[in-house]
Amino acid sequence: MPPVIPIDLRLPPAARWRLTPAQCDQARTLLRSYQADLGLSAGISGPFVVAARPFAPPDHWAELESLARHLSLSVADVALCNFYYDALKVTLGQGFGCTAFAVDAPGGILHARNLDWWSPDDSLARCTAVCRFTGAPAGSFTTIGWPGFLGAFSGIAPGRFAVSLNAVLSNEPAQLGIPVVLLIRRALEEAATFAAARQLLCETPIPCDCLLLLTGAAPGEIAVIERTPTRYAVRTAADESVCVTNSYLALNAGGGSSASEILATAGARFARVSALIARQQPLTPDDCLRYLSDSGIRMNITAQQMVFRAATGEHWLKLPPPTTPS
């Protein structure tokens, strides 16, 4: 099972993250991978992250500075590691994938997602860590992440909501704003309800496009928030379920390119997961994981598979076996 990293937010930022030597090595390995993806050499990440500092919550930036000291790296390089998703939009106009869905089920809404993101030597899967945050204003929460990653792509706040991010591209240029992974963490820290999280995630300016699947603790609390840097639209559940891959369905935002394998397969993955749910709605976490592993949904680059149930605070995590990218 992946290691659990405890983070007590009642402590000063400099004392919150305590990584083992092995986890420090993993964080450095992941950073090198991100730099290679972005075409950057070590030590020149500053221009890509300096604009983010005024928009990052002060505590989050102080955690970045502490992690940089802990890892013997520059703050700019550690920030790049955390703001990778936003940097991809700015520098390359591309992103990673993901398939996600949510269904009303006995015991509470089930929120399922594949994280589709290529990494050398399956490092994203191998280095996966469960980060358990306590002491936040709105209550405790858990993210599925990696050593040295203080933001959130996927997270659950027991009794409140769960949230996950899918990549998408619009024709709207990048803007200045809080990095999306820090906005998700801010919602997990501060939003006491599904409605509060939805408002925060919809209305806060961000640098890049994204699709956010948000599920709550009460029946019917299911929404896909389709974002550009400045605009949003919300899709709600039809027949007690909703699916999301890597395309806008409610927001007229353009963008996208069939040159990307992830974007080119988004429609087929959406159709397949929708068909599976229409044929038989999943009722258990095992059902959800089975759908996520379907050959028409799981990709060769799938790094993490997970299911959340916000009503109970439970989560289930599966790391797919290594595969050779096609």
PLY file of the C-alpha trace (Angstrom):
ply
format ascii 1.0
element vertex 326
property float x
property float y
property float z
element edge 325
property int vertex1
property int vertex2
end_header
0.00 0.00 0.00
1.18 3.58 -0.64
2.72 5.36 2.34
0.66 7.82 4.36
2.13 11.29 4.87
0.53 13.19 7.80
0.33 16.99 7.53
-0.87 18.93 10.58
-2.00 22.37 9.41
-2.00 23.67 12.98
1.79 23.59 12.86
3.84 26.41 11.32
4.29 25.84 7.55
7.98 25.03 8.02
7.10 22.12 10.31
4.28 20.51 8.34
6.09 18.33 5.78
8.51 15.71 7.07
9.62 13.36 4.30
11.78 10.28 4.69
15.08 10.13 2.76
13.44 7.75 0.27
10.53 10.15 -0.23
12.96 13.02 -0.77
14.63 10.98 -3.51
11.23 10.32 -5.07
10.38 14.03 -5.03
13.66 14.86 -6.82
13.02 12.13 -9.39
9.56 13.50 -10.13
10.93 17.02 -10.48
13.44 15.87 -13.09
10.60 14.21 -14.99
8.51 17.41 -14.97
11.44 19.50 -16.15
12.07 17.12 -19.05
8.39 17.21 -20.06
8.43 21.00 -20.10
11.76 21.20 -21.94
13.46 22.91 -19.02
16.91 22.40 -17.57
17.48 22.39 -13.82
17.65 25.80 -12.19
15.78 27.87 -14.80
12.22 27.28 -13.65
11.85 30.72 -12.09
10.19 32.57 -14.98
7.48 29.93 -15.14
6.47 30.15 -11.48
7.38 33.65 -10.26
4.05 35.01 -11.50
2.21 32.48 -9.31
3.63 33.71 -5.99
1.24 36.66 -5.47
-1.72 34.33 -6.02
-0.61 31.40 -3.84
-1.98 31.40 -0.28
0.86 32.57 2.01
0.86 29.33 4.01
1.15 27.28 0.83
4.11 29.31 -0.41
5.79 28.98 2.97
5.36 25.20 2.70
7.03 25.33 -0.72
9.98 27.21 0.77
10.26 24.66 3.57
10.12 21.74 1.12
12.82 23.39 -0.99
15.13 23.53 2.02
14.24 19.95 2.94
15.01 18.72 -0.59
18.07 20.95 -1.13
16.43 22.44 -4.23
15.47 25.93 -5.31
12.02 27.24 -4.43
11.39 27.79 -8.15
12.07 24.15 -8.95
9.83 22.88 -6.14
7.10 25.30 -7.22
7.39 23.96 -10.78
6.87 20.45 -9.43
3.63 21.64 -7.82
2.39 23.89 -10.63
3.16 21.43 -13.42
-0.43 21.30 -14.68
-0.62 25.09 -15.05
2.85 25.21 -16.62
1.81 22.71 -19.31
-1.02 25.03 -20.35
1.31 28.03 -20.50
4.33 26.45 -22.17
3.01 23.64 -24.34
-0.74 24.00 -24.57
-1.30 20.39 -23.57
-2.06 18.37 -20.48
-2.66 14.96 -19.03
-5.87 12.99 -19.32
-8.28 11.22 -16.96
-11.66 9.53 -16.98
-14.02 10.09 -14.06
-17.64 9.43 -13.16
-19.98 9.74 -10.21
-23.14 7.81 -9.32
-25.69 7.97 -6.54
-25.39 4.65 -4.75
-26.51 3.02 -1.50
-24.42 4.45 1.33
-23.52 7.60 -0.55
-22.35 8.96 -3.90
-19.42 7.06 -5.43
-16.82 9.27 -7.14
-14.45 7.29 -9.38
-11.45 8.44 -11.41
-8.45 7.30 -13.44
-5.44 9.60 -13.38
-3.94 9.28 -16.87
-0.49 10.84 -16.94
2.64 9.46 -18.53
5.83 9.24 -16.47
9.16 7.47 -17.04
9.51 4.11 -15.30
5.95 4.40 -13.94
7.27 6.87 -11.38
3.90 8.51 -10.73
2.39 5.18 -9.72
5.47 4.01 -7.81
5.79 7.26 -5.85
2.09 7.63 -5.00
1.42 8.72 -1.43
-1.73 9.32 0.58
-1.52 12.75 2.22
-3.70 13.14 5.31
-4.28 16.74 6.36
-5.57 17.62 9.82
-6.23 20.95 11.51
-7.80 22.72 8.52
-10.47 25.36 9.22
-13.26 23.28 7.64
-12.00 19.90 8.86
-9.64 17.10 7.91
-9.15 15.90 4.34
-7.07 13.45 2.31
-5.39 13.85 -1.08
-3.91 11.21 -3.36
-0.57 12.68 -4.39
3.18 12.30 -4.16
6.04 13.31 -1.85
6.74 17.01 -2.25
3.37 17.74 -3.90
1.34 20.01 -1.61
-1.55 20.78 -3.96
-4.33 18.42 -5.02
-5.50 16.67 -8.16
-7.79 14.32 -6.21
-9.07 14.71 -2.67
-11.81 13.89 -0.19
-13.12 15.84 2.79
-15.14 13.42 4.96
-18.76 14.44 5.34
-18.27 17.40 2.97
-17.22 16.58 -0.60
-14.73 14.91 -2.94
-13.09 16.54 -5.95
-10.88 15.50 -8.87
-9.34 17.30 -11.86
-9.41 16.33 -15.54
-7.41 18.07 -18.25
-9.03 20.06 -21.04
-8.01 22.77 -23.50
-9.86 25.95 -24.47
-9.13 28.75 -26.89
-8.87 31.20 -23.99
-5.33 32.39 -23.20
-3.71 31.67 -19.86
-4.32 34.22 -17.10
-2.79 35.18 -13.79
-4.46 33.45 -10.87
-4.08 30.89 -8.11
-2.67 27.63 -9.51
-5.56 25.22 -9.91
-3.99 22.56 -7.65
-3.77 25.13 -4.85
-7.35 26.23 -5.44
-8.49 22.62 -5.00
-6.51 22.35 -1.78
-7.95 25.69 -0.61
-11.45 24.31 -1.18
-10.60 21.18 0.82
-9.24 23.37 3.63
-11.90 26.07 3.76
-15.20 24.93 2.20
-17.52 23.52 4.84
-20.14 22.32 2.35
-20.57 21.03 -1.19
-22.24 24.33 -2.14
-19.37 26.40 -0.75
-16.81 24.27 -2.60
-18.79 24.57 -5.83
-18.93 28.37 -5.58
-15.22 28.67 -4.82
-14.17 26.34 -7.64
-16.51 28.05 -10.13
-15.80 31.70 -9.43
-12.08 31.93 -8.60
-9.87 33.07 -11.51
-7.26 30.45 -12.43
-4.36 30.33 -14.93
-5.57 27.39 -17.00
-8.47 25.28 -18.20
-9.75 22.30 -16.25
-12.73 20.05 -15.60
-13.57 19.41 -11.95
-15.78 16.56 -10.79
-17.30 17.56 -7.44
-19.42 15.21 -5.34
-21.00 15.79 -1.95
-22.24 13.82 1.04
-25.97 14.15 0.27
-27.93 12.52 -2.55
-27.90 14.57 -5.75
-24.75 16.51 -4.88
-22.96 15.77 -8.17
-21.50 18.37 -10.53
-18.93 18.70 -13.29
-17.48 22.22 -13.23
-16.15 23.13 -16.69
-13.56 25.91 -16.37
-11.53 28.25 -18.49
-9.32 30.79 -16.69
-12.23 33.24 -16.41
-15.46 31.35 -17.21
-17.40 28.34 -16.02
-20.41 26.16 -16.69
-21.81 23.35 -14.55
-23.18 19.97 -15.61
-25.31 18.10 -13.10
-26.25 14.43 -12.92
-28.65 12.85 -15.38
-30.24 9.60 -14.19
-28.20 9.87 -10.96
-24.83 9.79 -12.73
-22.36 11.98 -14.59
-19.21 11.23 -16.61
-16.24 13.39 -17.58
-13.14 12.85 -19.72
-11.30 15.67 -21.52
-13.89 17.65 -23.48
-16.17 20.59 -22.79
-19.84 19.62 -23.01
-21.62 22.55 -21.32
-19.18 25.41 -21.95
-18.60 26.84 -25.41
-14.81 27.16 -25.15
-13.35 25.59 -28.30
-9.79 24.32 -28.13
-8.48 20.79 -28.15
-6.53 18.91 -30.76
-6.78 15.41 -32.15
-2.97 15.47 -32.33
-3.01 14.62 -28.61
-3.70 10.93 -27.94
-5.45 11.86 -24.71
-7.77 14.38 -26.36
-8.26 12.17 -29.41
-9.54 9.31 -27.22
-11.67 11.49 -24.91
-14.87 10.92 -26.88
-14.44 7.15 -27.05
-13.67 6.90 -23.34
-16.69 9.08 -22.49
-18.95 6.93 -24.67
-17.65 3.70 -23.16
-18.01 4.69 -19.51
-21.44 6.18 -20.21
-22.54 2.94 -21.88
-21.31 0.81 -18.99
-23.19 2.92 -16.45
-26.34 2.97 -18.59
-26.25 -0.82 -18.85
-25.70 -1.37 -15.14
-25.12 1.37 -12.63
-22.19 0.56 -10.31
-23.29 0.12 -6.72
-20.00 -0.61 -4.96
-16.39 0.62 -5.07
-15.38 -2.69 -6.66
-17.90 -2.09 -9.44
-16.39 1.35 -10.03
-12.84 0.05 -10.13
-13.90 -2.65 -12.58
-15.33 0.00 -14.91
-12.19 2.12 -14.55
-10.15 -0.92 -15.62
-12.24 -1.62 -18.71
-10.07 -1.87 -21.82
-11.96 1.00 -23.44
-11.38 3.32 -20.48
-8.06 2.59 -18.83
-5.09 3.91 -20.81
-1.52 2.64 -20.95
-0.54 5.77 -19.03
-3.07 5.33 -16.21
-1.08 5.95 -13.02
-3.75 5.86 -10.31
-7.30 4.55 -9.96
-9.45 5.65 -7.06
-12.96 5.80 -5.64
-14.20 8.31 -3.05
-17.36 8.32 -0.92
-17.67 11.72 0.74
-20.64 10.69 2.88
-18.47 8.29 4.88
-15.01 9.71 4.16
-13.85 6.40 2.66
-11.51 6.06 -0.28
-10.20 3.12 -2.29
-6.95 3.32 -4.25
-5.53 1.00 -6.90
-2.19 1.38 -8.65
-2.28 -0.35 -12.04
0.54 -2.76 -12.91
3.27 -1.29 -15.15
2.50 -1.23 -18.85
4.46 -0.25 -21.91
3.20 2.98 -23.50
1.81 2.48 -26.98
0 1
1 2
2 3
3 4
4 5
5 6
6 7
7 8
8 9
9 10
10 11
11 12
12 13
13 14
14 15
15 16
16 17
17 18
18 19
19 20
20 21
21 22
22 23
23 24
24 25
25 26
26 27
27 28
28 29
29 30
30 31
31 32
32 33
33 34
34 35
35 36
36 37
37 38
38 39
39 40
40 41
41 42
42 43
43 44
44 45
45 46
46 47
47 48
48 49
49 50
50 51
51 52
52 53
53 54
54 55
55 56
56 57
57 58
58 59
59 60
60 61
61 62
62 63
63 64
64 65
65 66
66 67
67 68
68 69
69 70
70 71
71 72
72 73
73 74
74 75
75 76
76 77
77 78
78 79
79 80
80 81
81 82
82 83
83 84
84 85
85 86
86 87
87 88
88 89
89 90
90 91
91 92
92 93
93 94
94 95
95 96
96 97
97 98
98 99
99 100
100 101
101 102
102 103
103 104
104 105
105 106
106 107
107 108
108 109
109 110
110 111
111 112
112 113
113 114
114 115
115 116
116 117
117 118
118 119
119 120
120 121
121 122
122 123
123 124
124 125
125 126
126 127
127 128
128 129
129 130
130 131
131 132
132 133
133 134
134 135
135 136
136 137
137 138
138 139
139 140
140 141
141 142
142 143
143 144
144 145
145 146
146 147
147 148
148 149
149 150
150 151
151 152
152 153
153 154
154 155
155 156
156 157
157 158
158 159
159 160
160 161
161 162
162 163
163 164
164 165
165 166
166 167
167 168
168 169
169 170
170 171
171 172
172 173
173 174
174 175
175 176
176 177
177 178
178 179
179 180
180 181
181 182
182 183
183 184
184 185
185 186
186 187
187 188
188 189
189 190
190 191
191 192
192 193
193 194
194 195
195 196
196 197
197 198
198 199
199 200
200 201
201 202
202 203
203 204
204 205
205 206
206 207
207 208
208 209
209 210
210 211
211 212
212 213
213 214
214 215
215 216
216 217
217 218
218 219
219 220
220 221
221 222
222 223
223 224
224 225
225 226
226 227
227 228
228 229
229 230
230 231
231 232
232 233
233 234
234 235
235 236
236 237
237 238
238 239
239 240
240 241
241 242
242 243
243 244
244 245
245 246
246 247
247 248
248 249
249 250
250 251
251 252
252 253
253 254
254 255
255 256
256 257
257 258
258 259
259 260
260 261
261 262
262 263
263 264
264 265
265 266
266 267
267 268
268 269
269 270
270 271
271 272
272 273
273 274
274 275
275 276
276 277
277 278
278 279
279 280
280 281
281 282
282 283
283 284
284 285
285 286
286 287
287 288
288 289
289 290
290 291
291 292
292 293
293 294
294 295
295 296
296 297
297 298
298 299
299 300
300 301
301 302
302 303
303 304
304 305
305 306
306 307
307 308
308 309
309 310
310 311
311 312
312 313
313 314
314 315
315 316
316 317
317 318
318 319
319 320
320 321
321 322
322 323
323 324
324 325
